[in-house]
Amino acid sequence: MTLNSSEQHQVSNAVALEHTSDTPLIDITHATVCRGDNRVFDDFSLTLSQHESVAILGPNGAGKTTLLKLLMREIYPLWRSHPVVRILGKERNDIWDLRRQLGIISADLQENYSPEVLGRQVVLSGFFSSVGVWGHHRLTDEQHERVESVLSQLDIQPLADRAFGELSSGQQRRLLLGRALVNAPAHLILDEPTSGLDLSATFQYLQTMRELIRSGHTLVLVTHHIHEIPPEVTRVVMLNQGEVWADGEKTEMLTESRLSSLYGVDVRLVESAGWYQVIPA
């Protein structure tokens, strides 16, 4: 993705306005969350700032998916007398205001998206948080222009008239990123964004993530893949068995001893130009 100078200026100004507040992006306080008979979170607390890009790291079963569903309002914590989950300071967000400020791109959305929907409709659907564009949706000329701008920014114009189900995983991911970006959110939450992508698509997506951070967006990356964490991410939160297992500066968190303990297997850590990767010890 390449932003021209005018687009960079618009994004930077919009993001700067969002960042004038000290209100946390996400504030979860003593949350208890159950999925079926399983209590995933018990007295769980986590605060993320608007002013930092963060990686939430953990093995399968750590609670990452539950955290995402909690933020997307797909599941709710057990009731307490005080607010438990606040997003941008609000316990119950206005959907239109939240959509402008926070874009969430999840693996579930990609898996469940209608395969016959055309690429342009995928991006357009971001205005309605829908799966596709339907007869009752009314689109303005400005919204159509915004979609064309996003398709250009992400260099995915050739995908506009192709069916979602015919595309590769990498192409689908870029359309879903465009779906989030049409609302020009200051903050993005990405769920394992390069899982299943080949090397070329992975590198392309990671570069897009770096450019988004550099243009002023806040990224929250939820993953168990160390290689997905771009150099611009400054904080790492480690989840394990439904708890915040460790939390701090990236250089303090990404060590061989911590990662070996977190994943229960001995690893060696390789670092190059701010990127990290693990190999068997």
N, C-alpha and C positions, 0 to 999 in steps of 0.2 A: 504494500500500500504506500502511495506517495501523496502527501497533501501538498497542494500548491500554497503559495504564500498567503493568499486571501483566506483559504480554508483554515490554515494554521492559525491565522489571526483570530478568526471567528471562534474556533475551538478553544484557543487559549483564553480569550475573553470570557467565554461561557464558563469554562472550568474555573477561572480565577474567581468569578462571582460565587460559584458553589463553594469554593474553598475559603471564603471569608469567615465562615462559621467554624467554631470549635466543637460543634455538635458531632459526636461520633457517627461514622457511617453505619456501623452495626454495633448494637449494645445489647447483649444477652446477659441476663442476671438471674442466677439460681433457677435455671430452667430444668424441668423434668419432662421428658418426652418419651412416649411409648409408641411402639409400632407393633400392633397386635398385642401379644402377651409379653413382648420383649421391652424392657425399660432400657432404651439406648442411652439417654442422658439422665443423670441424676444429680441435681444441684449444679448444672453446667453454667459456666459464665465465660464470656469472651467479649472483648471490646476491640473494634478495629476503627482506626482513624480515617477521616477523609483525606488525610495528607500523606499517606504512605501506600505503596503497593506491597501486597503481602502474599506469600504462598502458604496455603494450609495443606500440610503434608501428613500422610499417614498410610498404614497398610490397609488392605481390604478389611472391612468390619470395624474400622476405627470410629466411624460416625460421620464421615464426610458427606455421604448421600443424605443422611438425616438432616445434617446442617443445611444443605442446599434446599431441601424440601421445606424446612422451617423458614428459610428466607423467602422462598417463593410462595409462602402461605398455602402450601399443599398439605401440611400437617401443622398442628398447633400444640403448644405445651399444655400441661395440666394447669388448671386455673389457680391463680394466686391472687391475693388482695392487692398486689402491686404489679405494675407493668413488668413483663418478663422479657419480651423481645421488642426492641425499638429499632427502626430503620430510619436514619436521618432524624432522630429525635421523636419519631411518631410511633405510637403503638399500633394504630390503624391508619395506614397511609391512603391518601387519595390516589387511586390507580393511575390517573392521568399525570399527576405530579410525580409519582414514583417512577413511572415509565420514562419520563424526561431525564431523571437523575440516575437511574440504576438499570443497567442492561444485564440480563442473566442468560447465559448460553449453556444449556445443559445437555448431557448425553441423552437423557430421556426425550427431550424435544426432538433431537435428530432422529431417534429411533421411531418415534410415533408420528412424525410429520407425513402428511399425505403424499404418496409417491407421484401422483399425477399433477400436482401443482407446479406451475412454471416458475423458473428462477425469479423473474421480476415480481411475481405474486408473493413469493416467499419474503422478499425484502419489504414489499408493500404491507404485508400482514403485520409487520412490526408496529404500525400505527394503531392496530386494534388488538394486539396481543392474541391474535387468532392463528389458526392453522389454515392458511390460505385466505383469499379474498372472496367474499360472497356477495350476493345480490343486494343485501341491505346495507353494505358498506358504501359510504360516499367519500370519494377521494377528491381533493382539491388539486388545482394545477400546481400549487406550491409543493404538495406532497409528491406528485409525480416527478417534479424537478429534483426534489431532494433524493428520491430513489435513484434517478439517473446519475446524480452526483456521487452517491455512495457506491454504485456499481463501478463508476470510473475510478474512485479512490482505491477500491480493492482490486481493480483490474479484473473484474469478473463480468464485463459486458457480454462476452460470448455465451455466458450461462443464462442470460435473461430469458431466452425463449426455449430453454430445454427443461424437460420434466425432472423434478427433484429425484425421483427414483432411478433415473438413468445416469446419475452423476456419481463420481467417485466420492469417497468419504471426505477427502480434502476439499473438493468443490462444494459439497454440502455444507461443510463447516464454514466456509467463507461466505456462503449465502446467509447462513444463520447469524454470522457476525454482522453482515450488512443489515439483517433484520433488526438487530439491536441498535446499530449505529444510526438508523434513520431518525431516531428521536434525539440524537446528539446528547446521550447521557454523559455525565461527568465521570461516572463510575461503572465498571464492568466486572461481572463475576463469571469466570470461565471454568468449566468443569472438564478436566483432563482434555485440553483442546487438541492435542496431537495424537491421542490414542487411536491406533489403527491406521495412521497415515504413513505413506512411504517417506523416504529420506528427503526428497525434493519438496514435497508438500509440508513436511514437518518444518524444514528450514524456512520456508516461505511464511508459514503461520507464525513461527517464533519471531521473525523479523517484523511482521505486522504488530505483534504484541509490543515489541520494543518501541516502535514508532508511536503507538498509542500512548505509552507511558511518557515518552519524550514530549508529546504534544500536550501533556497535562492531565491525561486521564489517570484515575486510580484504578488499578487492576487487583482483583482478589482472585488468585489462582488456586483452585482446589484440585489436588492431584496426589498420586503416589509415584510419579515419574520425576526423578531428580533433574533430568536433562531438560524438562519443560520450564525450569525456573530461570528467567532471563536475568542478566547482570543488574538491570535496573530495580529489581525487587530487593527491598532492604530488610524485610522482616520475615521470619519463618515461624509459623505456629504448628507444632507437632501434635496430632491427635492420636490417641491410642485407647481402645476399649471405652469409648465414650467420654474421655477426659482430655483436658489440655495437658499433655504429657510434658511439653517443654515449649517455651515461647521466648524469642529474643532476636537479636541481630543475626542476619543470615550467616555471617562468618563464624559466629559462636555456635549456631545450631547445626550447620552442615560440617560435622566432623565425623571421622571414621567411627569413633567410639559411640557417639549418639545414634548414628544411623544403624550401626550394628545392633544396638540395644533396641531401637524402635522396631526394626524389621525382624529381629530374632535370627540374624544370619551375619556371619563375619564378612565385612566388605572392605575394599580399598576405595578411597576417594581420589578422583582425578579432577584437577581444576585447571582451566585454561581461559584466559581473557574474561574472567568473571562467570564462566559457565562451569557447571559441575556435572560429573557423571560418576557412577559407582561400578566397580567390577568385583568379581569374587576375590576374597582375600586368599 
